[in-house]
Amino acid sequence: MTDTAKQGRCGLLEAPDPRDDQNFLPVAELLRDVDLDRVLAGEHAAVVAYIQAWRSTRSRLLAQVFHDCPDAKLPPLTQEALDWQALQAPFSAWRLVATATDEALTLDLIARLRNMLVHSARPLLPLDSLLVKAAGQDFDVPATRRFYQQAVAALEGRGTLAAQIVDVLGLSKAELGRLFGVSRQAADLWLSNDLPGERRAKAATILSITDLLSHRLKPGRLSAIARRPASAYGGLTMLDMIAADRHEELLDSVRKSFDFSSAA
C-alpha cells in the first residue's frame, strides 16, 4: 500500500489500485447487496435496486473525493454522466479484475470518474487482454434488452421518496433506517414500496432541505456536508439532526443561512 493510499489523500483518484485506499470499502459497501445475475436477467426489482445502489455509491464517491481533494473540479453534468454509466458497468472488464460484485462495480465507477478528470486524476484502465476478453463475453440478448429497458426507466425516474433521499445523501440502507428509527429491513422495503403515510411528512422535509442545499453547493458535495459536525447544531451533523427528529429545525436553519427566511 502506498503512503498516499494510507493517508487517504486523493488516493481514490491516484492509487494504481483504488482497493489499496482506506476509503474504497466504505464507498463499495453500498453495492454489496446487488445481485448481478438477477439484474442481468432483467428482473425489475433487482434492476431498480441496482440503479439506486449505483447512484448512492456515486454520491458517496464524489463526497469522499471532495473531502480528500477539495480542489478537484468536475466537468459539467458529471453526476448525470456517471449515473448513466450504470448501463455499461455490469458488462465491463472490471468484473474480470475483481470477483466480488461490489468491488468490480466500484472499480468501474472510480475508473469512469478518473478517466473524466483528465487534469486532476491518474487514468485507470484494465489490461488490454481483459478488455478483449470482456468484449467476447456472451449474454442472453432478450434478458439484456430487458435489463436496458428497466435500467433506463429507473434512471429516467426519480423513484420513491426513500430512494430520492438515499440518492441525494449517499446513504446505505442502514443509514436510511437510522434517519427514521427503523430497521435496515424496513428501510429496504421502503426503497421499492415507498414510505408509509406517517413518515412522508418527514421525508418531504428532508427533500426540502436537500433541494435548498443542492442549489447552493457544488455538485457532489452535499453528502459530505450532511456528515460534517457543525457548531450551529451543537456539534451534530445534519444526519444526526434528522435522526433526532429535529428536521423541521434543520430546515429552518438552512433557510435562514441562505436568507430564505421569507419563504418559511
N, C-alpha and C positions, 0 to 999 in steps of 0.2 A: 504494500500500500504506500502511495506517495505521501510526502508531507502535506501537499495541497489537499489530498483526499482526506487525510486525518483531520486537518483543520476545518474542512468543510467550506473553504473559501473558493467559491466558483468551481468546486470540484465536479458538480454535475455537468458543467459546461466545458471543463478542461481535462478531466481524468481520462486517460486512454480507455479505461473500462469503468463506466459510471458505477458499476456494482461495488467498486472499491470505496466509494464515498459513503460516509456515515449517514447521509440523508437519503440514500437510494431506497432503503427498505421502508421508511415512513411514507415515501411517495408511492411505492409499489403496492403497499398493503391494500389500497382501495380497489385494486384489480384482483384481489386474491380469490374472490368468490365467482369470478367469471368462468363459465363452462363453455369453452370454445366449441366443443362437439355439438352442443345444443344450439349455440349461436350460429354456427355454420350450417346447421340443419334448417335454419330459418324459423326456429321456434320463437314466437312473438315475445313471450315473457323474458326469455333468455337474451334476445337481442336488445330489448328495451333496458334490461338491467346492465348489459354491456355498455350501451351508449351512456347511461347515467354514470357508470363507474369510470368510463373513459373521460368524460367531462370533469368529473370531480378530481381525477388524477391530474388532468391538465391544469386545473385551478390550483391544486396543491403544488405542482411542479413550478408553476410560474411564481407562486408566493415564495417558495424556497429559493428560487433563482434570484428574485429581487432582494431577499434577505441577505444572501451571500454576496451578491454582486449588485449593489444599489445603483451602479452607473450603467447597467445593461439597458439597452434601448431596443424595444420591439418594433418590427415593421408594422405598418397599419394592418389591422384585421388579423393579427397573429392568432388570437384566441379562436376566431371563427375558422381560420385555415387549419389549425391543429384539430379542431373538433371534427372537421370533415375527413381528416386522415384516418379516422376510425374505420372508414370503409375499407382501407387497404391494409391496415395493421395486422389483421388475422392471417394474411397471406404472405407476410414479409419474411425475409431471410433471417430476421432476428429470432424467429421460432426455432431455427436450427442452431442458434447460438446458446439459447437457454431453454432447458426442458420445462421449467415451471412457467405456466401461463402468465402469471403476474410479472415475472422478470422479463419475459420476452416482449410483452406488450409495453412495459415501461421503457425498456431499451429502445423500442421502436419510437415511442413518443419523444424521448430525450434526443434521439438521433435526428428526428424531424425538426425539433426545435433548434438544435445546434447547427444543422445544415441551413436553417433560415437565417441564423445570426452570424453571417459570414464575417463580420468585422469584430465580433466580440466573443466568439466561441470556436473551439477546435472542431473541425468537421468530424463526424462519426459515421463510418460506413462498415458494413460487414465485409468479409473477404469475398473477392470476386467469385471464388469457387462456390460459396454459399449462395450468392446471388443467382448463379447459373442453376444450382440445384433447386432453389426455391421457384425459379421460373418454370421448372419442369414438373412441378407437383400437379397431381390430378385432383380435380374437385368435382363433386356432383353438381352439374350445371343447373338443374332445376332448383336444388336446395340453395345454391349460391345466389341464384336470382331472387329467391325468397328472402335470403339474408339482406341483399342490397335493398330490396323494396321496403323491408321492415326497418332497416337502419336509416334509410333516407327519411322515412316517415317520422322516426324518432328524433332525428336531427332537425327536421323542419318544425317540429312541435316543441313547446316548452315543457310539456309533461305535467305531472301532478304538482300541487303546491310543495309537497315534500321533496320532489325531485328538483324543483327550482331552487329550493333552499340548499340542498346538498350540492348542486352545481355551482351556485354563486359563491358559497363559502368553502368549497372543497372539503366537505365533511365525509367521514366514514359513517356507516350505518349506526355504529355505537355512539358516535358523537351526535348524530341526529336524535337518537333516543334520549341522550342526556339533556338536550335542549328542552325536551318535552316531558322528562321524568318518566320515560317508559323504557322497556327492554329493547335490545337490538332487534329481536324477532318482530316486535310490534312495529318498529321503525321500518323494517324490511317490507312488511305488508303495506305500509303507507306509500312506499315508493311506486307501487303499481296500482293500488286501490284508492289512494289519497287519504287525507286525514279525516277523522270523524268530525262531525259538525262542531262539537265543543272546542276543538283545537284550531279551527280555521281562523278565528279572530287573531290569535297569537301568530299564526303563520302569516297572515296578511300584514301584521305589524312588522314582522321580521323582514318581509319582502319590501315594505316601505322604507325600512332602514337601509337595506342593501341597494335599493334603487337610488336613494339620495346619495349614498356614498359612491356608487358606480359612476355617477355623472360628475363627480369631483375628483376621483382618484384616477391615476393612470391604469390602463388595462393590466389585470393580473395581480394588483396589489391588495385588493380587498380582503382576500383570505388571510394574508399576513397581518393586516391591520386589525382584523377581528380577533386575532390571537395575542395581541400585544397589550400587556397591562398598562392601564392609564391612570394617572393621578386623579383625573376627573371622575373616575368610577371607584375611588378608594383603593386603587391598586388592582382592581379586577379587569378582566378582559371583556370585550363585547359579548363573547360567547358565555362568559360567566354571568353577565347581567341577564342575558336571555334565559339561561338555565335557572336563574333565581326568580324568574317571573317578573323581572324589572324591565321588560321590553318596552313598555309604554314610556317609562322614564328615560330609557336609552333613546327612543325615537325623538322625544322632546329635546334631549341634549344634542343629538345630531342636527336637528333642525336649527337650534339656536347657534350652534357652532358654524353653520353655513348661512346664518342670517335668514333662516326660513321660519322664524317665529310667527310671522304674519300669516303663514299658511296653515297654522295649527287650528 
